[in-house]
Amino acid sequence: MSHHIVEINDLYYTYPDGTVGLQGLSFRITHGESVALVGENGAGKSTFLMHLNGYLAATQGQIRIGDYPVVAKNLDAVRRCVGMVFQNADDQLFMPTVFDDVAFGPMNLGLDSADVEKKVEHALQTVGALHLKHRPPYRLSQGEKKSVAIATVLAMTPDILVMDEPTSSLDPISRKRLIRLLKTFKHTKIIATHDLDMAMELCERTIVLHKGKITADGPTRQLLQDEALLHQSSLEKPLSMQNCPICNSKKEEKFSL
């Protein structure tokens, strides 16, 4: 079985304070798929992502990453397969320089210094951030931090790329650059996002969560045209699918003359 495959079976999670996070999720993501995970704040998107490499342990149900059930004894292998990019890049960058941050993972795999340097330079070059390698992360812009956070994951050569709100806090140019970058990746991608236009560009499939349950799972364009479904999840159509009110008002004026 390919390590790019994710299988979820009847997944439940309840937080220690009794808050219900997930209620019976079941689905399968196959090799090379790009899947958007959408829903209102509190729908369970981030909670689900934290299960994929064992940051949270299911209250009930099973997760399988390729050949590995996500259980304590398999976490090292699972975490080599699944690369997680957090919503806040500052949660991922903690070393004195960009190079040190990107090198941290490969070094902990026991690679020699020459191999570590090759991995770091390749990962930074892939995200267009090689020129930042000697900079302290706290001096970077939000877009630069996001690129470096992705590089820290790519340096581990994961099979599955998991991202939580990757375009949040980015200016329009940085957002476009990130989308272009993600289009080049051949990884299986799971992206939790409120940016439905990005979902349209990157993901052929979308899973909609509402109150910890799956309310829809299907082709992205089809689901994001379903106004009733989007309204239920406190979402709106992507801007690219909305009619321009200014243009419409001009058309109405024209027809009324």
SEZA-13693 format. One line per field, with one value per residue: x, y, z of N, C-alpha, C in turn; residue number from 1. Coordinates in nm, 4 decimals, decimal comma. Layout:
# SEZA-13693
nxx: X/...
nyy: Y/...
nzz: Z/...
caxx: X/...
cayy: Y/...
cazz: Z/...
cxx: X/...
cyy: Y/...
czz: Z/...
fise: NUM/...
//
This chain:
# SEZA-13693
nxx: 0,0839/0,0451/0,2257/0,1135/-0,1559/-0,4487/-0,6593/-0,9604/-1,1627/-1,4631/-1,4108/-1,3830/-1,3552/-1,3170/-1,2604/-1,0653/-1,2204/-1,4736/-1,5807/-1,7040/-1,5218/-1,4906/-1,7110/-1,7561/-1,6095/-1,5455/-1,3558/-1,1589/-0,8454/-0,6635/-0,3534/-0,1744/-0,3927/-0,5437/-0,6956/-0,9408/-1,0360/-1,3077/-1,5124/-1,6989/-1,5500/-1,4502/-1,5568/-1,4120/-1,1885/-0,9063/-0,8758/-0,9112/-0,6876/-0,4781/-0,4818/-0,3619/-0,0875/-0,0565/-0,0608/-0,2911/-0,4862/-0,7240/-1,0514/-1,2205/-1,2307/-1,0356/-0,7278/-0,5377/-0,2281/-0,1087/0,0597/0,0503/-0,1208/-0,2301/-0,0962/0,0633/0,3094/0,3770/0,4308/0,6719/0,7270/0,4905/0,5080/0,7199/0,6033/0,3936/0,3782/0,3350/0,2120/0,1660/-0,0989/-0,0080/0,2974/0,4926/0,4709/0,6195/0,8743/1,1658/1,4351/1,7712/1,8415/1,7133/1,8268/1,8963/1,6426/1,5244/1,7020/1,6637/1,4815/1,5905/1,8425/1,7655/1,6931/1,9260/2,1010/2,4085/2,6166/2,6651/2,4593/2,2425/2,2780/2,2390/1,9680/1,8478/1,9148/1,7936/1,5220/1,4745/1,5300/1,3263/1,0999/1,1619/1,3244/1,5937/1,7735/1,7251/1,8466/2,0354/1,9125/1,7484/1,4482/1,2497/1,2744/1,1539/0,9034/0,5445/0,4767/0,7296/0,7932/0,5957/0,6754/0,9227/0,8393/0,7055/0,9252/1,0640/0,9141/0,9254/1,1922/1,1986/1,1083/0,8254/0,5456/0,2884/0,1362/0,0228/-0,1774/-0,2688/-0,4829/-0,3180/-0,2992/-0,3622/-0,3129/-0,1500/-0,0341/-0,1772/0,0090/0,1934/0,0187/-0,0574/0,1908/0,2362/0,0260/0,0994/0,3342/0,2366/0,0957/0,2934/0,3728/0,3819/0,2875/0,0471/-0,2073/-0,3604/-0,5658/-0,6743/-0,8970/-1,0296/-1,0192/-1,1732/-1,1416/-0,8746/-0,8989/-1,0497/-0,8574/-0,6545/-0,7505/-0,9119/-1,1046/-1,3338/-1,4002/-1,6580/-1,6969/-1,9092/-1,9848/-1,8213/-1,8896/-1,9029/-2,0549/-2,0615/-1,8929/-1,7089/-1,6670/-1,4873/-1,5723/-1,8425/-1,9493/-1,8940/-2,0679/-2,3052/-2,5304/-2,6997/-2,5713/-2,3273/-2,4215/-2,5187/-2,2805/-2,1728/-2,0343/-1,9361/-1,9871/-1,6930/-1,5095/-1,4526/-1,6678/-1,8819/-2,1288/-2,0635/-2,1701/-2,1679/-2,1399/-2,3781/-2,5680/-2,5302/-2,6108/-2,8820/-2,9657/-2,9211/-3,1068/-3,3390/-3,3669
nyy: -0,1200/0,2261/0,4849/0,7284/0,7257/0,7988/0,6827/0,7058/0,5998/0,6062/0,8178/0,9716/1,2448/1,3824/1,6617/1,7126/1,8757/1,8022/1,9040/1,8334/1,7394/1,5934/1,3869/1,0911/1,0678/0,9444/0,8558/0,8306/0,9123/0,9202/0,8328/1,1140/1,2883/1,6140/1,7680/1,9765/2,0963/2,2258/2,4608/2,6255/2,8305/2,6297/2,3988/2,1657/2,1284/2,1875/2,0271/1,7725/1,7632/1,7550/1,4974/1,3494/1,3090/1,2223/1,4174/1,4614/1,2091/0,9751/0,9550/0,7565/0,5196/0,4779/0,5686/0,5488/0,5672/0,4991/0,2014/0,2129/0,2099/0,4868/0,4925/0,4859/0,3355/0,3565/0,6199/0,7535/0,6581/0,7373/1,0163/1,0665/1,0275/1,2133/1,5516/1,8401/2,1663/2,4337/2,6687/2,9096/3,0269/3,0918/2,9039/2,7024/2,7795/2,8197/2,8296/2,9800/3,0663/3,0630/2,8521/2,6750/2,6097/2,4725/2,2665/2,1216/1,8977/1,7010/1,6640/1,5392/1,3002/1,1742/1,2190/1,2870/1,5853/1,6885/1,5790/1,6869/1,9591/1,9617/1,8867/2,1005/2,3208/2,2472/2,2354/2,5022/2,6323/2,5316/2,6608/2,9164/3,0573/3,0527/3,2601/3,3482/3,1963/3,2512/3,4277/3,5451/3,3894/3,5468/3,7939/3,7912/3,8484/3,7785/3,6265/3,5303/3,3807/3,1840/3,0502/2,9494/2,7841/2,5886/2,4881/2,3676/2,1431/2,0199/1,9491/1,7153/1,5377/1,4444/1,2197/1,3038/1,6141/1,8334/2,1077/2,3885/2,6437/2,7877/3,0323/3,2332/3,5530/3,6408/3,8735/3,9814/3,9320/3,7524/3,5471/3,4617/3,3736/3,1592/2,9855/2,9274/2,7893/2,5664/2,4379/2,3127/2,0975/1,7458/1,5959/1,4133/1,6185/1,7807/2,0302/2,2545/2,5201/2,8586/2,9952/2,9884/3,0372/2,9682/2,6965/2,6217/2,6543/2,4726/2,2232/1,9351/1,8025/1,8410/1,8392/1,8985/2,0170/2,0294/2,1172/1,9090/1,6959/1,5288/1,6934/1,7056/1,5673/1,5826/1,6758/1,9784/2,2187/2,1662/2,1412/2,3936/2,5535/2,5121/2,6772/2,6478/2,4497/2,5819/2,8014/2,6733/2,6064/2,8481/2,9739/3,1380/3,1591/3,1158/3,4088/3,4165/3,2900/3,4426/3,6798/4,0066/4,2770/4,5466/4,5428/4,4070/4,5915/4,7950/4,6674/4,6339/4,9003/4,9706/4,8060/4,9146/5,1541
nzz: 0,0000/-0,0733/0,0909/0,0649/0,1051/0,2918/0,5390/0,7072/0,9681/1,1180/1,3084/1,6189/1,8477/2,1668/2,3635/2,6687/2,8396/2,7815/2,5480/2,2302/1,9532/1,7091/1,5180/1,4224/1,1706/0,8451/0,5701/0,2654/0,1316/-0,1598/-0,3297/-0,4250/-0,4353/-0,3982/-0,1420/-0,0096/0,3095/0,4527/0,6397/0,9037/1,1683/1,4395/1,3386/1,3330/1,1798/1,2294/1,4524/1,3411/1,1635/1,3457/1,4293/1,2326/1,2430/1,4967/1,7011/1,8402/1,9968/1,8930/2,0369/1,9711/1,7023/1,3928/1,2330/0,9430/0,7907/0,4953/0,5317/0,8043/1,1068/1,2989/1,5802/1,9040/1,8885/1,6235/1,5615/1,4938/1,2330/1,1030/1,1250/0,9622/0,7209/0,7083/0,6697/0,8526/0,8260/1,0226/1,1084/1,2213/1,1527/1,3357/1,5334/1,4407/1,3875/1,5534/1,5936/1,5894/1,3273/0,9882/0,8405/1,0498/1,1469/0,9276/0,9052/1,1335/1,1452/0,9526/1,0788/1,3130/1,2144/1,1944/0,9835/0,8048/0,8132/0,5561/0,3986/0,5305/0,4764/0,1984/0,1835/0,3180/0,1552/-0,0847/-0,0089/0,0695/-0,1676/-0,3263/-0,2228/-0,2827/-0,1045/-0,0493/-0,0211/0,2302/0,4228/0,6250/0,7867/1,0880/1,1950/1,3225/1,2126/0,9687/0,7118/0,7179/0,4916/0,4148/0,6421/0,6246/0,3918/0,4744/0,6831/0,5363/0,4009/0,6144/0,6484/0,3944/0,3852/0,5191/0,3414/0,3066/0,2398/0,2427/0,2495/0,4847/0,5607/0,7539/0,7159/0,5107/0,3697/0,5438/0,6900/0,4853/0,2378/-0,0795/-0,2936/-0,1778/-0,1225/-0,3822/-0,4719/-0,2969/-0,3703/-0,6336/-0,5800/-0,4349/-0,6331/-0,7752/-0,6275/-0,5920/-0,3938/-0,1930/-0,0807/0,1932/0,2838/0,5128/0,5099/0,4907/0,2654/-0,0056/-0,2750/-0,3147/-0,2591/-0,4818/-0,6814/-0,6164/-0,5270/-0,6242/-0,4917/-0,2198/0,1274/0,3464/0,6705/0,9572/1,2736/1,3656/1,2050/0,8842/0,6254/0,3552/0,0712/-0,2065/-0,5589/-0,5854/-0,7250/-0,7682/-0,5047/-0,3985/-0,5303/-0,4146/-0,2544/-0,0307/0,1202/0,1731/0,3210/0,5490/0,6677/0,7348/0,5289/0,2208/-0,1353/-0,3396/-0,4335/-0,7033/-0,8121/-0,7615/-0,8609/-0,9791/-0,7919/-0,8661/-1,1438/-1,2003/-1,1091/-1,2915/-1,5240/-1,4655/-1,4577/-1,7220/-1,8560/-1,7605/-1,8841
caxx: 0,0000/0,1225/0,2255/0,0424/-0,2983/-0,5014/-0,7886/-1,0227/-1,2769/-1,5479/-1,3232/-1,4430/-1,2627/-1,3746/-1,1568/-1,0718/-1,3267/-1,6025/-1,6187/-1,6971/-1,4489/-1,5183/-1,8209/-1,7768/-1,5575/-1,4967/-1,3292/-1,0301/-0,7751/-0,5717/-0,2227/-0,1668/-0,5098/-0,5409/-0,8281/-0,9673/-1,1210/-1,3668/-1,6188/-1,6895/-1,4649/-1,5034/-1,6170/-1,3313/-1,0830/-0,7739/-0,8784/-0,8859/-0,5500/-0,3861/-0,4820/-0,2966/0,0455/-0,0555/-0,0602/-0,4071/-0,5203/-0,8685/-1,1319/-1,2758/-1,2082/-0,9006/-0,6638/-0,4288/-0,1456/-0,0440/0,0630/0,0637/-0,2237/-0,1745/-0,0924/0,1878/0,4298/0,4052/0,4322/0,7935/0,7079/0,3815/0,5535/0,8069/0,5153/0,3007/0,4396/0,2318/0,2414/0,0676/-0,1563/0,0828/0,4346/0,5756/0,4666/0,7063/1,0078/1,2109/1,5804/1,8323/1,8423/1,6301/1,8976/1,8844/1,5051/1,5002/1,7921/1,6302/1,4231/1,6887/1,9450/1,7091/1,6879/2,0599/2,1769/2,5344/2,6045/2,6605/2,3241/2,1519/2,2911/2,1744/1,8236/1,8078/1,9254/1,6918/1,3906/1,4639/1,5258/1,1939/1,0019/1,2120/1,3712/1,7330/1,8435/1,6922/1,8920/2,1129/1,8327/1,6693/1,3088/1,1631/1,2894/1,0937/0,7632/0,4557/0,4906/0,8590/0,7821/0,5144/0,7597/1,0245/0,7697/0,6857/1,0579/1,0989/0,8420/0,9775/1,3248/1,1772/1,0554/0,7041/0,4593/0,1607/0,1533/-0,0978/-0,1629/-0,3804/-0,4999/-0,1879/-0,2974/-0,3997/-0,2144/-0,0650/-0,0784/-0,2191/0,1218/0,2449/-0,0814/-0,0441/0,3176/0,2177/-0,0591/0,1826/0,4260/0,1649/0,0572/0,4065/0,3987/0,3160/0,2442/-0,0911/-0,2232/-0,4835/-0,5549/-0,7865/-0,8918/-1,1472/-0,9916/-1,2382/-1,0830/-0,7561/-0,9467/-1,0862/-0,7368/-0,5601/-0,8075/-1,0204/-1,2039/-1,3541/-1,4778/-1,7172/-1,7251/-2,0005/-2,0004/-1,7473/-1,9390/-1,8932/-2,1853/-2,0497/-1,7620/-1,7242/-1,5898/-1,4829/-1,6561/-1,9832/-1,9890/-1,8848/-2,1819/-2,4247/-2,5480/-2,7601/-2,4641/-2,2334/-2,4894/-2,5226/-2,1463/-2,1289/-1,9402/-1,9910/-1,9241/-1,5659/-1,5267/-1,4473/-1,7960/-1,9871/-2,1564/-2,0204/-2,2905/-2,1573/-2,1735/-2,5194/-2,6488/-2,5201/-2,6948/-3,0208/-2,9899/-2,9265/-3,2311/-3,4537/-3,3746
cayy: 0,0000/0,3497/0,5677/0,8526/0,7041/0,8277/0,6188/0,7453/0,5114/0,6318/0,8913/1,0612/1,3042/1,4703/1,7292/1,6807/1,9501/1,7514/1,9595/1,7343/1,7937/1,5165/1,2927/0,9825/1,0932/0,8300/0,8816/0,7799/1,0006/0,8337/0,8823/1,2308/1,3756/1,7403/1,7739/2,0906/2,0715/2,3571/2,4683/2,7431/2,8185/2,5334/2,2833/2,0461/2,1135/2,1781/1,9084/1,6562/1,7628/1,7196/1,3516/1,2807/1,2612/1,1810/1,5240/1,4245/1,0668/0,9606/0,8974/0,6330/0,5114/0,4473/0,6424/0,4719/0,6369/0,3901/0,0747/0,2354/0,2678/0,5970/0,4560/0,5328/0,2645/0,3886/0,7650/0,7962/0,6277/0,8218/1,1552/1,0778/1,0289/1,3266/1,6795/1,9347/2,3094/2,4928/2,7967/3,0156/2,9824/3,1106/2,7803/2,6051/2,8374/2,8473/2,8243/3,1123/3,1059/2,9842/2,7272/2,5862/2,5593/2,3749/2,1535/2,0549/1,7663/1,6074/1,6316/1,4441/1,1689/1,1174/1,2383/1,3582/1,7297/1,7167/1,5467/1,7852/2,0848/1,9439/1,8881/2,2361/2,4096/2,2080/2,2755/2,6478/2,6706/2,4951/2,7618/3,0484/3,1263/3,0197/3,3819/3,3789/3,0880/3,2979/3,5275/3,4970/3,3799/3,6512/3,9144/3,7682/3,8847/3,6633/3,5426/3,4617/3,2789/3,0731/2,9753/2,8760/2,6765/2,4812/2,4288/2,2777/2,0179/1,9574/1,8925/1,5798/1,4615/1,3700/1,1701/1,3734/1,7507/1,8772/2,2506/2,4507/2,7838/2,8316/3,1693/3,3318/3,6588/3,6713/3,9768/3,9187/3,8817/3,6332/3,4419/3,4091/3,3012/3,0324/2,8986/2,8785/2,6909/2,4440/2,3707/2,2355/1,9818/1,6221/1,5267/1,4149/1,7414/1,8026/2,1727/2,3159/2,6605/2,9415/3,0595/2,8972/3,0564/2,8834/2,5586/2,6021/2,6467/2,3667/2,0965/1,8821/1,7447/1,9162/1,7792/2,0042/1,9790/2,1146/2,0650/1,7847/1,5910/1,5541/1,7219/1,6850/1,5219/1,5659/1,7668/2,1120/2,3170/2,1319/2,1719/2,5365/2,6190/2,4754/2,7879/2,5991/2,3817/2,6830/2,8795/2,5894/2,6045/2,9881/3,0028/3,2005/3,1168/3,1817/3,5347/3,3903/3,2348/3,5377/3,7862/4,1387/4,3586/4,6726/4,5119/4,3731/4,7127/4,8673/4,5990/4,6633/5,0380/4,9706/4,7451/4,9949/5,2750
cazz: 0,0000/-0,0797/0,2115/0,0356/0,1259/0,4254/0,5621/0,8328/0,9916/1,2349/1,4004/1,7188/1,9450/2,2674/2,4420/2,8121/2,9088/2,7377/2,4182/2,1222/1,8389/1,5869/1,5399/1,3273/1,0366/0,7667/0,4285/0,2172/0,0394/-0,2333/-0,3720/-0,5112/-0,4293/-0,3256/-0,0798/0,0786/0,4254/0,4781/0,7390/0,9876/1,2859/1,5349/1,2705/1,3594/1,0784/1,2917/1,5393/1,2571/1,1137/1,4547/1,4449/1,1215/1,2829/1,6360/1,8020/1,9202/1,9838/1,8777/2,1446/1,9117/1,5587/1,3459/1,1237/0,8828/0,6919/0,4229/0,6034/0,9482/1,1932/1,3777/1,7221/1,9663/1,8446/1,4829/1,5402/1,4218/1,0910/1,0535/1,1152/0,8445/0,6036/0,7117/0,7036/0,8964/0,8284/1,1116/1,0668/1,2651/1,1252/1,4551/1,6119/1,3748/1,3712/1,6902/1,5981/1,5677/1,1865/0,8969/0,8118/1,1658/1,1542/0,8221/0,9301/1,2594/1,1196/0,8971/1,1785/1,4082/1,1487/1,2024/0,8601/0,8250/0,7895/0,4130/0,3517/0,5900/0,4030/0,0680/0,2029/0,3544/0,0393/-0,1823/0,0419/0,0636/-0,3088/-0,3762/-0,1808/-0,3197/0,0158/-0,0225/0,0194/0,3703/0,5108/0,7410/0,8581/1,2021/1,1534/1,3774/1,1313/0,8380/0,6919/0,7318/0,3729/0,4227/0,7473/0,5732/0,2977/0,5510/0,7540/0,4378/0,3759/0,7261/0,6239/0,2727/0,4135/0,5711/0,2267/0,3433/0,1334/0,2552/0,2973/0,5557/0,5863/0,8253/0,6757/0,4605/0,3162/0,6450/0,7207/0,3709/0,1460/-0,2063/-0,3731/-0,1102/-0,1407/-0,5184/-0,4795/-0,2267/-0,4525/-0,7453/-0,5242/-0,4003/-0,7577/-0,8266/-0,5435/-0,6336/-0,2730/-0,1477/-0,0023/0,2691/0,3172/0,5827/0,4686/0,4647/0,1368/-0,1000/-0,4077/-0,3178/-0,2700/-0,6219/-0,7646/-0,5789/-0,4808/-0,7062/-0,4000/-0,0962/0,2360/0,4286/0,8087/1,0329/1,4095/1,3814/1,1158/0,7405/0,5650/0,2105/0,0237/-0,3497/-0,6432/-0,5258/-0,7948/-0,7467/-0,3673/-0,3701/-0,5940/-0,3384/-0,1609/0,0937/0,1933/0,2210/0,4253/0,6695/0,7267/0,7516/0,4216/0,1020/-0,2596/-0,3723/-0,5051/-0,8474/-0,8540/-0,7280/-0,9567/-0,9334/-0,7695/-0,9387/-1,2830/-1,2077/-1,0954/-1,4174/-1,6208/-1,4327/-1,5001/-1,8687/-1,9012/-1,7182/-1,9668
cxx: 0,0872/0,1123/0,1557/-0,1062/-0,3360/-0,6390/-0,8392/-1,1479/-1,3435/-1,4712/-1,4022/-1,3312/-1,3396/-1,2606/-1,1736/-1,1820/-1,4665/-1,6521/-1,6006/-1,6314/-1,4831/-1,6222/-1,8353/-1,7285/-1,5098/-1,4761/-1,1905/-0,9728/-0,6660/-0,4472/-0,2356/-0,2879/-0,4770/-0,6817/-0,8366/-1,0618/-1,1768/-1,4799/-1,5979/-1,5861/-1,5301/-1,5658/-1,5406/-1,2149/-0,9455/-0,7657/-0,8490/-0,7402/-0,4521/-0,3844/-0,3925/-0,1535/0,0574/-0,0421/-0,1807/-0,4365/-0,6716/-0,9328/-1,1894/-1,2478/-1,0625/-0,8584/-0,5506/-0,3595/-0,0662/-0,0542/0,0517/-0,0645/-0,1584/-0,1948/0,0476/0,3119/0,4703/0,4296/0,5567/0,7773/0,5999/0,4302/0,6575/0,7239/0,4348/0,3745/0,3320/0,2843/0,1305/0,0176/-0,0640/0,2262/0,5251/0,5739/0,5666/0,8511/1,0593/1,3631/1,6400/1,8307/1,7471/1,6959/1,8797/1,7441/1,4808/1,5856/1,7491/1,5768/1,5226/1,7993/1,8939/1,6826/1,8239/2,1417/2,3076/2,5211/2,5950/2,5210/2,2221/2,1569/2,2248/2,0226/1,7737/1,8081/1,8196/1,5534/1,3720/1,4562/1,3868/1,0903/1,0487/1,2677/1,5172/1,8105/1,8195/1,7649/1,9718/2,0363/1,7677/1,5209/1,2207/1,1735/1,2200/0,9510/0,6772/0,4670/0,6209/0,8550/0,7040/0,5969/0,8620/0,9593/0,7433/0,8184/1,0982/1,0323/0,8991/1,1141/1,3159/1,1237/0,9324/0,6296/0,3294/0,1868/0,0203/-0,0786/-0,2891/-0,3828/-0,3708/-0,1848/-0,3357/-0,2825/-0,1225/-0,1230/-0,1083/-0,1047/0,1780/0,1485/-0,0691/0,0832/0,3046/0,1330/0,0190/0,2768/0,3538/0,1193/0,1696/0,4314/0,3187/0,2687/0,0923/-0,1045/-0,3598/-0,4740/-0,6827/-0,7833/-1,0296/-1,1347/-1,0464/-1,1905/-0,9547/-0,7949/-0,9846/-0,9635/-0,6553/-0,6222/-0,9239/-1,1333/-1,2121/-1,4391/-1,5269/-1,7469/-1,8202/-2,0250/-1,9395/-1,7931/-1,9153/-2,0337/-2,1817/-1,9070/-1,7763/-1,6409/-1,6008/-1,5786/-1,8040/-2,0280/-1,9903/-1,9861/-2,3113/-2,4464/-2,6091/-2,6555/-2,3673/-2,2948/-2,4931/-2,3892/-2,0869/-2,0206/-2,0133/-1,9218/-1,7879/-1,5925/-1,5301/-1,5785/-1,9126/-2,0060/-2,1161/-2,1433/-2,2869/-2,1956/-2,3227/-2,6082/-2,6461/-2,6078/-2,8423/-3,0585/-3,0080/-3,0610/-3,3531/-3,4716/-3,4671
cyy: 0,1247/0,4264/0,7005/0,8420/0,7286/0,7633/0,6535/0,6613/0,5449/0,7057/0,9865/1,1211/1,3984/1,5297/1,6985/1,7550/1,9065/1,8060/1,8538/1,7989/1,7267/1,4105/1,1972/1,0080/0,9636/0,8749/0,8276/0,8801/0,9192/0,9085/1,0027/1,3214/1,5066/1,7648/1,8959/2,0470/2,2070/2,3460/2,5911/2,7231/2,7227/2,4110/2,1539/2,0281/2,0940/2,0567/1,7829/1,6505/1,7174/1,5696/1,2815/1,2404/1,2435/1,2910/1,5100/1,2768/1,0518/0,9040/0,7637/0,6367/0,4905/0,5422/0,5552/0,5576/0,5301/0,2601/0,0899/0,2850/0,3772/0,5644/0,4859/0,4654/0,3007/0,5373/0,8132/0,7743/0,7170/0,9640/1,1745/1,0833/1,1577/1,4520/1,7825/2,0771/2,3764/2,6268/2,9124/2,9678/2,9982/2,9883/2,6779/2,6515/2,8835/2,8499/2,9619/3,1596/3,0165/2,8504/2,6285/2,5274/2,4499/2,2495/2,0679/1,9130/1,6664/1,5688/1,5278/1,3077/1,1015/1,1312/1,3112/1,5021/1,7637/1,6904/1,6458/1,9151/2,0758/1,9523/2,0288/2,3264/2,3757/2,2534/2,4260/2,6968/2,6425/2,6015/2,9041/3,1276/3,0973/3,1416/3,4181/3,2882/3,1338/3,4006/3,4675/3,4961/3,4948/3,7818/3,9027/3,8220/3,7600/3,5697/3,4645/3,3514/3,1568/2,9867/2,8910/2,7611/2,5587/2,4112/2,3341/2,1419/1,9460/1,8927/1,7511/1,4859/1,3786/1,3205/1,2494/1,5100/1,7974/2,0226/2,3059/2,5997/2,8438/2,9754/3,2741/3,4264/3,6934/3,7871/3,9112/3,8615/3,7539/3,5162/3,3788/3,3260/3,1644/2,9362/2,8424/2,7689/2,5586/2,3678/2,2821/2,1077/1,8611/1,5409/1,5097/1,5366/1,7442/1,9434/2,2197/2,4651/2,7248/3,0089/2,9697/2,9171/2,9746/2,7367/2,5265/2,5808/2,5203/2,2283/2,0520/1,8264/1,8295/1,8340/1,8937/1,9476/2,0795/2,0482/1,9255/1,6703/1,6298/1,5764/1,7075/1,6445/1,4974/1,6637/1,9109/2,2094/2,2911/2,1733/2,3218/2,6187/2,5962/2,5780/2,7433/2,5308/2,4835/2,7646/2,8022/2,5929/2,7444/3,0252/3,0736/3,1443/3,1839/3,3086/3,5133/3,3354/3,3289/3,6375/3,9197/4,2283/4,4900/4,6512/4,4832/4,4966/4,7946/4,8026/4,6304/4,8043/5,0452/4,9188/4,8288/5,1205/5,2557
czz: 0,0000/0,0506/0,1878/0,0689/0,2718/0,4362/0,7013/0,8518/1,1246/1,3455/1,4893/1,8041/2,0365/2,3496/2,5904/2,8880/2,8668/2,6049/2,3094/2,0012/1,7076/1,6170/1,4217/1,1859/0,9721/0,6223/0,3947/0,1170/-0,0283/-0,2788/-0,4659/-0,5110/-0,3576/-0,2741/0,0108/0,1895/0,4671/0,5798/0,8252/1,0983/1,3854/1,4717/1,2954/1,2648/1,1422/1,3833/1,4582/1,2121/1,2212/1,4836/1,3427/1,1507/1,4331/1,7391/1,8946/1,8943/1,9867/2,0042/2,0994/1,7625/1,5227/1,2346/1,0735/0,7793/0,6178/0,5002/0,7543/1,0134/1,2777/1,5257/1,7732/1,9089/1,7014/1,4574/1,4660/1,2717/1,0301/1,0308/1,0055/0,7162/0,5936/0,7566/0,7331/0,8945/0,9080/1,0584/1,1009/1,2476/1,2468/1,5464/1,5603/1,3675/1,5070/1,7031/1,5650/1,4233/1,1064/0,8673/0,9264/1,1762/1,0507/0,8437/1,0485/1,2364/1,0635/0,9961/1,2766/1,3466/1,1471/1,0756/0,8888/0,7765/0,6413/0,3566/0,4062/0,5108/0,2653/0,0809/0,2337/0,2318/-0,0663/-0,1379/0,0324/-0,0808/-0,3677/-0,3422/-0,2113/-0,2044/0,0484/0,0280/0,1662/0,4700/0,6321/0,8235/0,9818/1,1651/1,2029/1,3000/0,9946/0,8333/0,7088/0,6115/0,3734/0,5285/0,6979/0,4774/0,3712/0,6281/0,6599/0,4093/0,4883/0,7088/0,5019/0,2950/0,4687/0,4634/0,2625/0,2202/0,1281/0,3164/0,3556/0,5953/0,6507/0,7913/0,6181/0,4100/0,4195/0,6705/0,6035/0,2898/0,0106/-0,2892/-0,3116/-0,1261/-0,2790/-0,5327/-0,4134/-0,3095/-0,5704/-0,6974/-0,4976/-0,5241/-0,8117/-0,7474/-0,5900/-0,5134/-0,2719/-0,0572/0,0651/0,3253/0,3845/0,5552/0,4674/0,3282/0,0261/-0,2428/-0,4213/-0,3309/-0,4140/-0,7093/-0,7400/-0,5617/-0,5684/-0,6199/-0,2738/0,0007/0,3237/0,5674/0,8720/1,1676/1,4243/1,2950/0,9708/0,6860/0,4129/0,1770/-0,1258/-0,4284/-0,5929/-0,5933/-0,7698/-0,6062/-0,3408/-0,4483/-0,5170/-0,2272/-0,0283/0,1814/0,2527/0,3343/0,5568/0,7431/0,7424/0,6506/0,3085/-0,0206/-0,2749/-0,4522/-0,6560/-0,9020/-0,8231/-0,8413/-0,8974/-0,9146/-0,8459/-1,0848/-1,2973/-1,1986/-1,2244/-1,5254/-1,5966/-1,4784/-1,6535/-1,9177/-1,8635/-1,8029/-2,0862
fise: 1/2/3/4/5/6/7/8/9/10/11/12/13/14/15/16/17/18/19/20/21/22/23/24/25/26/27/28/29/30/31/32/33/34/35/36/37/38/39/40/41/42/43/44/45/46/47/48/49/50/51/52/53/54/55/56/57/58/59/60/61/62/63/64/65/66/67/68/69/70/71/72/73/74/75/76/77/78/79/80/81/82/83/84/85/86/87/88/89/90/91/92/93/94/95/96/97/98/99/100/101/102/103/104/105/106/107/108/109/110/111/112/113/114/115/116/117/118/119/120/121/122/123/124/125/126/127/128/129/130/131/132/133/134/135/136/137/138/139/140/141/142/143/144/145/146/147/148/149/150/151/152/153/154/155/156/157/158/159/160/161/162/163/164/165/166/167/168/169/170/171/172/173/174/175/176/177/178/179/180/181/182/183/184/185/186/187/188/189/190/191/192/193/194/195/196/197/198/199/200/201/202/203/204/205/206/207/208/209/210/211/212/213/214/215/216/217/218/219/220/221/222/223/224/225/226/227/228/229/230/231/232/233/234/235/236/237/238/239/240/241/242/243/244/245/246/247/248/249/250/251/252/253/254/255/256/257
//
